[in-house]
């Protein structure tokens, strides 16, 4: 049997070598690098796309995860204040133990992943991502600090989830189905090609982050429905119809770039194929990441930008959806198919909820208001976030310019009236400005 000993020794040495190589492959991570929070948001976007969350629900997920990350990681910069203490209905956040060492960015990552796992369906994906990221921290941080930071991140996350449990989301899951008003000519009806049920008819009941109520920034009443060719409403219908019939390549490109429909169905005979994409909120979270990287923002400022942008998005959706299901305004394709051209199709697929106001316009203006305050009103950037979805890239001189293009893209796409986009922009600016005022950042940032 002695002739087996050299072979066994080689196997043992080979195993040890493999283990050493496996350990050495774990890349260290600078705890202060903002890339950890950027990677968290990107992974969450991928999960949201995969799980096909609706845009309003996605904004809620972004908000709680980003706030958790910021509230745990902000202690890396002692000058940064809590955001949740100025927002609605959050409990007091835990404080780190005096005299003890923490890796606060590690705590922020843990808090983010803890909340993300609670709020998404693809929990294993989040767990695997978290394990890989935390392992990179583990080789950079001593064990007591690592364990203390993980525990602190969980404490913050659990407090964030206390608020999430009371924001009426669960209650809206069990409410009665939205009743379509088939016999009322001026009310919203499901639209082709799928004629899907209305999305999130009770989203206006979700507790807002900064607004006093969902109706705080209620826009003026939409134009009264009329088939009189001289009426404001009919002129808006004709404008959508004529614009859609004469789209040039630039307008088509703008419409596609800002489409951000999380699930677009393509029909060929009896075959239906679905294409998944980012939500409009995910697009603006990606823009927040672009701005942070472009300015070389540190971990805390990057996390703050994500948290405020997400909160602005959530409040924008709450404000907009409150109005959508108040006015129950019908979509252009419904009117055009019935009275102008029964074979007309909007360039973009019309999403399944009432028209007024334009959701893209509201949430884009709200997010742009926050980002303009954080990074500057004339912040120029190159938006590459749509490349992976096949929609190219575009450059903007400011966040608000991008928001205005996002808004008008919905008219180019044939799914909104022009006045709905313009009024949505006004509504969103008010939502975003109020959030900044509520958190005290409009004054503090202006003094820098």
C-alpha positions in Angstrom: 0.0 0.0 0.0 3.0 2.3 0.4 3.0 3.0 -3.4 -0.2 5.0 -2.9 1.3 7.5 -0.4 2.9 9.8 -3.0 -0.4 9.9 -4.9 -2.4 10.7 -1.7 0.1 13.4 -0.8 -0.2 15.0 -4.2 -4.0 15.0 -3.8 -3.7 16.7 -0.4 -1.3 19.4 -1.7 -3.5 20.0 -4.7 -6.6 20.5 -2.5 -4.7 22.9 -0.3 -3.5 24.8 -3.4 -7.0 25.0 -4.8 -8.3 26.3 -1.4 -5.6 29.0 -1.3 -6.3 30.0 -4.9 -10.1 30.2 -4.1 -9.4 32.4 -1.1 -7.1 34.7 -3.1 -9.7 35.2 -5.7 -11.9 37.1 -3.2 -11.2 40.7 -4.2 -10.8 43.1 -1.4 -13.1 46.1 -1.3 -12.2 49.6 0.0 -15.0 50.1 2.6 -15.2 53.8 1.7 -15.7 53.2 -2.1 -19.1 54.2 -3.4 -19.1 51.3 -5.8 -20.8 49.1 -3.2 -23.9 51.2 -3.0 -23.9 51.7 -6.8 -23.8 47.9 -7.3 -26.6 47.5 -4.8 -28.9 49.8 -6.8 -28.0 48.2 -10.1 -28.7 44.7 -8.8 -32.0 45.8 -7.4 -32.9 47.2 -10.8 -32.1 43.9 -12.4 -34.3 42.1 -9.9 -37.2 44.6 -10.3 -37.0 44.0 -14.1 -36.9 40.2 -13.7 -39.8 40.2 -11.2 -41.8 42.6 -13.4 -42.9 45.0 -10.6 -45.2 47.9 -11.8 -43.6 51.4 -11.8 -45.4 52.5 -8.7 -44.5 49.4 -6.7 -40.9 49.6 -8.0 -40.6 53.2 -6.6 -41.6 51.9 -3.2 -38.9 49.2 -3.3 -36.3 51.7 -4.3 -37.3 54.1 -1.6 -37.1 51.8 1.4 -33.9 50.1 0.3 -32.1 53.4 -0.5 -33.3 55.1 2.8 -32.0 52.0 4.7 -28.6 52.2 3.1 -28.3 56.0 3.7 -29.5 55.9 7.3 -27.0 53.1 8.2 -24.1 54.5 6.2 -24.5 58.2 6.8 -22.4 58.0 10.0 -19.4 57.6 7.8 -19.8 61.4 7.4 -20.8 62.9 10.7 -22.1 66.1 9.0 -24.9 64.3 7.2 -28.3 64.4 8.8 -31.0 61.7 9.0 -33.6 61.9 6.3 -36.2 59.7 7.9 -36.5 62.0 10.9 -37.9 64.6 8.5 -40.1 62.2 6.5 -43.6 61.0 7.5 -44.2 58.2 10.0 -40.7 56.7 10.4 -39.7 55.5 13.9 -36.5 56.9 15.4 -33.4 55.2 13.9 -30.9 53.4 16.1 -27.6 55.1 16.8 -24.1 53.4 16.8 -22.6 52.6 20.2 -20.2 55.3 21.3 -16.6 54.3 21.5 -17.0 51.2 19.2 -15.6 50.8 15.7 -17.9 50.4 12.7 -17.6 50.1 8.9 -20.7 52.2 8.3 -20.7 51.6 4.5 -20.8 47.9 5.3 -23.8 48.6 7.6 -25.4 50.5 4.7 -25.0 47.6 2.3 -26.4 45.2 4.8 -29.4 47.4 5.5 -30.1 47.8 1.8 -29.9 44.0 1.1 -32.0 43.2 4.1 -34.8 45.4 2.9 -34.4 44.4 -0.7 -34.9 40.7 0.2 -38.1 41.5 2.1 -39.7 43.5 -0.7 -38.8 41.5 -3.8 -39.7 38.0 -5.1 -36.2 36.9 -6.2 -34.9 36.5 -2.7 -32.3 34.0 -3.6 -30.8 36.4 -6.1 -30.5 39.1 -3.5 -29.0 36.7 -0.9 -26.4 35.5 -3.3 -25.5 39.0 -4.4 -25.3 40.1 -0.7 -23.1 37.1 0.2 -20.6 37.9 -2.5 -20.5 41.6 -1.6 -20.2 41.0 2.1 -17.3 38.6 1.6 -15.4 41.4 -0.1 -15.9 43.5 3.0 -15.0 40.6 5.3 -11.4 40.4 4.0 -11.0 44.2 4.5 -12.6 44.7 7.9 -11.6 43.1 11.2 -14.0 40.5 12.6 -15.4 42.5 15.6 -16.0 45.6 13.4 -17.5 43.4 10.7 -20.0 41.7 13.0 -20.9 45.0 14.8 -21.5 46.7 11.5 -23.7 43.9 10.2 -25.8 44.0 13.3 -26.2 47.8 13.1 -27.3 47.6 9.5 -29.9 45.0 10.4 -31.2 47.3 13.2 -31.7 50.1 10.8 -33.3 47.9 8.2 -35.8 46.5 10.7 -36.8 50.1 11.7 -37.3 51.0 8.0 -39.5 47.9 7.6 -41.6 49.0 10.5 -42.6 52.0 8.4 -43.1 49.9 5.3 -45.5 47.6 7.2 -47.8 50.5 8.0 -47.8 52.4 4.7 -51.1 50.8 3.5 -49.4 48.7 0.8 -50.7 45.4 2.3 -54.2 46.8 2.5 -54.3 47.9 -1.1 -53.4 44.3 -2.2 -56.7 43.0 -1.0 -59.0 45.8 -2.2 -61.8 45.1 -4.7 -61.1 45.1 -8.4 -61.3 48.4 -10.2 -64.7 48.8 -11.8 -64.5 49.8 -15.5 -67.2 52.3 -16.5 -68.2 50.8 -19.8 -71.3 53.0 -20.3 -69.7 56.4 -19.7 -68.1 57.7 -22.9 -65.6 60.1 -21.2 -64.1 57.6 -18.8 -61.0 55.4 -19.1 -61.3 52.0 -20.8 -58.7 49.2 -21.2 -56.6 49.7 -24.2 -55.1 47.5 -27.0 -53.4 45.2 -27.5 -54.0 43.3 -24.2 -56.9 45.3 -22.7 -55.4 44.7 -19.3 -56.9 45.6 -16.0 -56.1 48.9 -14.4 -52.8 49.0 -12.6 -52.7 50.0 -8.9 -56.0 51.8 -8.7 -55.5 52.4 -5.0 -51.9 53.7 -5.1 -53.1 57.1 -3.9 -53.8 55.5 -0.5 -50.1 54.7 0.0 -48.5 56.9 2.7 -46.3 59.5 1.1 -42.7 60.3 2.2 -42.9 64.0 2.3 -46.3 65.2 1.1 -49.0 65.9 3.7 -51.4 63.9 1.6 -51.7 62.3 -1.9 -53.8 65.3 -3.1 -51.6 68.0 -1.8 -50.5 69.0 -5.3 -53.7 68.1 -7.1 -53.5 69.6 -10.6 -56.2 71.6 -12.2 -59.1 69.7 -13.8 -58.4 68.2 -17.2 -60.2 69.6 -20.3 -63.8 68.5 -20.4 -64.5 65.7 -22.8 -66.0 66.9 -26.0 -66.3 65.9 -29.7 -66.7 69.5 -30.7 -63.8 70.2 -33.2 -63.3 73.6 -31.6 -63.0 72.3 -28.0 -59.7 72.1 -26.2 -60.1 68.4 -25.7 -60.7 67.6 -29.3 -57.7 69.7 -30.4 -55.5 67.7 -28.1 -56.8 64.5 -29.6 -56.1 65.7 -33.1 -52.6 66.8 -32.1 -51.8 63.4 -30.8 -53.2 61.8 -34.0 -51.4 64.1 -36.4 -48.1 63.9 -34.4 -48.3 60.1 -34.4 -48.9 60.0 -38.1 -45.8 62.2 -38.9 -43.2 61.0 -36.4 -39.6 61.5 -37.7 -36.7 59.3 -36.6 -35.6 61.7 -33.9 -39.1 61.7 -32.2 -39.3 57.9 -32.5 -35.9 57.6 -30.9 -37.0 59.9 -28.0 -40.2 57.9 -27.5 -38.2 54.6 -27.4 -35.5 56.0 -25.1 -38.0 57.0 -22.4 -40.5 54.2 -22.9 -39.4 52.3 -19.8 -42.5 50.0 -19.9 -41.6 47.1 -17.6 -43.5 44.6 -19.8 -44.2 45.2 -23.4 -46.2 42.5 -25.2 -45.6 41.8 -28.9 -48.3 39.9 -30.8 -47.9 37.8 -33.9 -51.1 35.8 -34.7 -51.8 33.7 -31.5 -48.2 34.2 -30.3 -47.4 36.7 -27.6 -43.9 37.6 -26.6 -43.1 39.8 -23.6 -40.1 42.1 -23.4 -38.9 43.3 -20.0 -37.3 46.7 -19.4 -36.5 49.2 -16.7 -39.3 51.1 -15.0 -39.3 54.9 -15.4 -38.2 55.1 -11.8 -35.4 52.7 -12.5 -34.2 55.0 -15.3 -34.0 58.0 -12.9 -32.3 55.9 -10.2 -29.7 55.1 -12.9 -29.3 58.8 -13.7 -28.7 59.5 -10.0 -25.9 56.9 -10.2 -24.5 58.6 -13.3 -24.4 61.9 -11.6 -22.7 60.5 -8.5 -20.0 58.8 -10.5 -19.5 61.9 -12.8 -18.9 64.1 -9.7 -16.9 61.4 -7.9 -19.4 61.6 -5.0 -18.4 59.6 -1.9 -20.4 56.8 -0.5 -22.6 58.9 1.7 -23.5 61.5 -0.9 -24.2 58.8 -3.5 -26.5 57.0 -1.0 -28.2 60.3 -0.2 -28.8 61.0 -3.9 -30.4 57.6 -4.3 -32.5 58.0 -1.2 -33.8 61.4 -2.1 -34.4 60.5 -5.8 -36.3 57.4 -4.8 -38.4 59.3 -2.3 -39.3 61.9 -4.9 -40.2 59.1 -7.3 -42.5 57.5 -4.8 -44.3 60.7 -3.9 -44.5 61.5 -7.6 -46.3 58.2 -8.3 -48.6 58.7 -5.3 -49.6 62.2 -6.4 -50.0 61.2 -10.0 -52.0 58.0 -9.3 -54.3 59.9 -6.9 -55.2 62.1 -9.8 -55.4 59.3 -12.4 -58.1 57.5 -10.6 -59.9 60.7 -9.6 -60.3 62.0 -13.2 -60.3 58.5 -14.9 -59.4 60.3 -18.1 -59.5 58.2 -21.3 -56.5 57.6 -23.4 -55.9 59.1 -26.9 -56.0 55.6 -28.6 -59.6 55.1 -27.3 -60.9 58.3 -28.8 -58.9 58.0 -32.1 -59.9 54.4 -32.8 -63.5 55.2 -32.1 -63.9 58.5 -34.0 -60.9 59.1 -36.3 -59.3 55.9 -37.5 -60.2 52.4 -36.2 -56.9 51.0 -37.3 -54.7 53.6 -35.6 -52.0 52.4 -33.2 -50.0 54.5 -30.8 -46.2 54.3 -31.5 -45.7 53.1 -27.9 -47.9 50.5 -26.3 -50.4 52.3 -24.1 -50.0 51.3 -20.4 -53.1 50.0 -18.5 -54.3 52.9 -16.4 -56.0 56.3 -16.8 -54.3 59.1 -18.8 -54.3 62.3 -16.7 -51.7 63.3 -15.6 -48.7 61.8 -17.4 -46.8 59.6 -14.9 -43.5 60.0 -16.7 -43.9 63.8 -16.6 -44.7 63.9 -12.9 -42.0 61.5 -11.6 -39.3 62.8 -14.0 -39.9 66.4 -12.9 -39.9 65.4 -9.2 -36.7 63.4 -9.5 -35.1 66.2 -11.6 -35.9 68.8 -9.0 -34.1 66.7 -6.4 -31.1 66.0 -8.6 -30.8 69.6 -9.7 -30.6 70.7 -6.0 -28.0 68.0 -5.3 -25.7 68.4 -8.3 -26.7 71.7 -9.9 -29.4 73.1 -12.1 -27.1 73.1 -15.2 -25.6 69.7 -14.6 -24.8 68.3 -18.1 -24.6 64.5 -18.4 -24.6 61.7 -21.0 -27.3 59.1 -20.3 -26.1 55.6 -21.3 -28.5 53.8 -19.0 -30.8 52.5 -21.8 -28.0 50.9 -23.9 -28.4 47.5 -22.4 -32.1 47.6 -23.4 -31.2 48.5 -27.0 -32.4 52.2 -26.9 -29.1 54.0 -27.4 -27.9 57.0 -25.4 -28.6 60.7 -25.2 -27.0 63.8 -23.8 -28.6 66.6 -21.8 -27.6 70.0 -20.5 -29.6 69.5 -17.3 -31.8 67.1 -15.3 -34.8 69.3 -16.1 -34.1 69.2 -19.8 -34.1 65.4 -19.5 -37.3 65.4 -17.6 -39.0 67.6 -20.2 -37.9 65.3 -22.9 -39.2 62.3 -20.9 -42.5 64.1 -20.6 -43.0 65.0 -24.2 -41.9 61.6 -25.3 -45.2 60.3 -24.1 -47.1 62.5 -26.6 -44.7 61.4 -29.3 -45.5 57.8 -28.3 -49.2 58.5 -28.8 -50.2 57.6 -25.2 -50.7 61.1 -23.7 -52.1 64.4 -24.6 -49.7 67.3 -24.7 -51.4 69.2 -21.9 -51.2 66.2 -19.7 -47.5 66.1 -20.1 -47.1 69.8 -19.4 -49.3 69.8 -16.3 -47.6 66.7 -15.1 -44.3 68.5 -15.2 -45.7 71.3 -13.0 -47.1 68.7 -10.6 -43.8 66.9 -10.3 -41.8 70.0 -9.7 -44.0 70.9 -6.8 -43.7 67.3 -5.4 -39.9 67.4 -5.6 -39.5 70.9 -4.2 -41.7 70.0 -1.3 -39.6 67.0 -0.5 -36.5 69.1 -0.4 -38.2 71.6 1.8 -39.5 68.9 4.1 -36.0 67.4 4.6 -34.4 70.8 5.0 -32.0 70.2 2.1 -33.3 73.0 -0.1 -31.9 75.5 2.4 -28.8 73.7 3.5 -27.6 72.9 0.0 -28.2 76.4 -1.2 -25.8 77.7 1.5 -22.9 75.5 0.2 
